[in-house]
């Protein structure tokens, strides 16, 4: 067919073709209007174009969803989850109206009530608590993206018991990053996709940071950069990596410390970077704390003079090997202590190879690749800038190695120190905030001392003095009474878990049931499916929610729950406050909370009601504002006790956390101020006009070396991120940890109880270390590691009830490595019994070769309880779907001292999901996966007819 000629059978311009084929409209009008908002199908918060089309009844409905090409996060890219959002707003499982329990708890027997009755009931339960014992309210949220707001509500109520789901998810990543670098991966920072030559992922599954990572990997592949995936399981990002390292679960930290050993041994570290920008040259005193001058400035030894000097003195050149005599002892630098520890042969590749499941030669080759990219491919980026010491530079040195990590290294009992070790590795090669390396996203960098301390002192009728969650700098910041009793129901910020900076959602129900440290009256949960996949042990949790005392009263007296869908948890509530879906409400993705910033810009976003609810439901945040007005909570009512905000949208516009600084940074004041400015009544309209987001670019000279870059510090103050410049050094040696360790050694007025003293001493090491996570008997009786990953097509548990996404993942087999598959004689279609120290389950199996030989795994949150989520009676998710959660214990088995520790990281309280150990055996196929949890009655019924679907024509 020649150029410019048309095929004989083709239709032309809508006319019938010569072959008699019907004319086709190749460009149909698919929508009458496009409404731009923010996705909520995972935590990436991509921009979306919601196409609306008018139906026969004149109502506008969602026709389909695509990516917003102008959005800074996804630039038009949208995954299956995002596109399937249309099925969330039409899901049969959506709750319809407020509900009051009328049958036994867990039965799912409810009656619909009015909102006025529901709110009045909540007030009748909550007001007496606030006036007499506010700690008896435990208010915890799941994957809530408005935690600055929900936290303020709980603070004004006066309860010390508030947190979100971070203790379940990845607090080790956040805390390890903040205490070391002043920021961490994902929402805190990102790789320099444009310049990196080597990208190394540790423990990253494909559910987190989905679209940005996929886009970044595409950029790297296009220009020939190398990608290494370190993960026991080769799926998703690891499957497209140039090299996969199938590390043994829980040993990532030991592998990283062996890489550090190898780099130190070869002298392949950035000494100048360490001396200028980290506390490596700071002097460690005899007490293990860093030496300071009379003004409180950290002391280093100046290479030029050999004399001590303040770390930030103009012209000082810190000496990594400097020493200082103090009180008859020789004080050496952090770098000296660091090198002495990690050059020990205990960390040599040959010493760790068997444990980590990676050969010594391969460990050395991995270290060589990191060094080659960092130093042999280093380039100079010409861009003048001035550092915090007042010294001018003609550019930045690029260290083109970037790293990323997530739950795979976080959800272990050694995850905090593993995260610290990874950040230490990045600092040693000089790649933190250097071109080509790891870059902070505003409002980070923000070190631990720049964050608030946790607040838990409480009194009737009085707000807490500050936010619940913060970053302790020493024992004085713990949330304990004078006698050491925990002030919080989850025992966060105690000697058991001193740096539990995200709280411990997974401990709340177990502690409330045990009355340890005290009894509560009301458990108030939002979007936290604690009766199923958000529990450490599902069966035990369900039993605790329904347990009664000797009088027949529930041990946890009252449960209020809010969700948009009929999840497994709904059946256990006494009062249900139905939420809207994300396309039916206002939301604020704020710089005060979890913004959508990029390394080169600050950015925030909104959601707004692109469709109106067709049910008697209300946005949870607006419900909280209503309750705050009825309860007369400070910050929500004026001096006369009248509500300050009509709803959450009103709050988003008019609330000010500090004068001129509110939830949204854009179009403040008269509409042309960004960051700081008075409230603007038209602010939300301006966001909608702009596509649902606002950006503020960082000046060119301020884009790298942010913690030490004077231009960035000034820009951050101007935008309202800081009130004053706050440069700092990366903390390779952690003084906060050392302060806790000293207390365990018997120093200071506040010390741990005897039974925790040795545990605190080991855990609060100022330098990263590695300890095995296996339970005492696990190596022999339970030789296999059992892991879960979320698939790329699903994220929240609500995603796995989505009609479109269910077609991708309707069941989840247990994936078994080749050696075990052959040893047990498994064949396609077989089932296995999986046994842990706590329980057993029976599940379908599948063979997987690209898997660590000591590991089995499955997709998380696919399995559903019968009757929940309005799924069909015999839905595949209930027949062949399952959870590993049934096998995980809240507490570890007794140790030699008789103590039963929480199944959590001893530093942060991170839930140790990935420390599960099991054994496997082939069994005859049952009728369905076991254990059988019984059929749950759903208040919205089951099957597609449970609620009329309204999809755009």
Secondary structure by P-SEA (a helix, b strand, c coil): ccccccccccccccccccccccccccccccccbbbbbbbcccccbbbbbbbbbbcccccccccccccccccccccccccccccaaaaaaacccccccbbbbcccccccbbbbbcaaaaaaaaaaacccccccccccbbbbbccccaaaaaaaaaaaacccccccccccccaaaaaaaaaccccccccccccccccccbbbbcccccccccaaaaaaaaaaaaabbbbbbbccccccccccccccccccccaaaaaaaaaaaaaaaaccccaaaaacccccccccccccbbbbcccccbbbbbcccccccccccccbbbbcbbbbbcccbbbbcaaaaaaaaaaccccccccccccccccaaaaaaaaaaaaaaacccbbbbbccccccccccccccccccbbbbbccccccccaaaaaaaaaaaaaaaacccccccccccccccccccccccccccccccccccccccbbbbccccccccccccccccccccccccccccccccccaaaaaaaacccccccbbbbccccccccccccaaaaaaaaacccccccccccbbbbbccccccccccccccccccccccbbbbbccccccccccccccccccccccccccccccaaaaaaaaaaaaccccccccccccccccaaaaacccccccccccccccccccccccccccccaaaaaaaaaccbbbbbccccccccccccaaaaaaaaaacccccbbbbccccccaaaaaaaaaaaccccccccccaaaaaaaaacccccccccccccccccccbbbbcccccccccccccccaaaaaacccccccccaaaaaaaccccbbbbbbbcccbbbbbbbbbbcccccccccccccccccccccccccccccccccccccccccccccccccccccccccccccccccccccbbbbbbcccccccccccbbbbccccccccbbbbccc
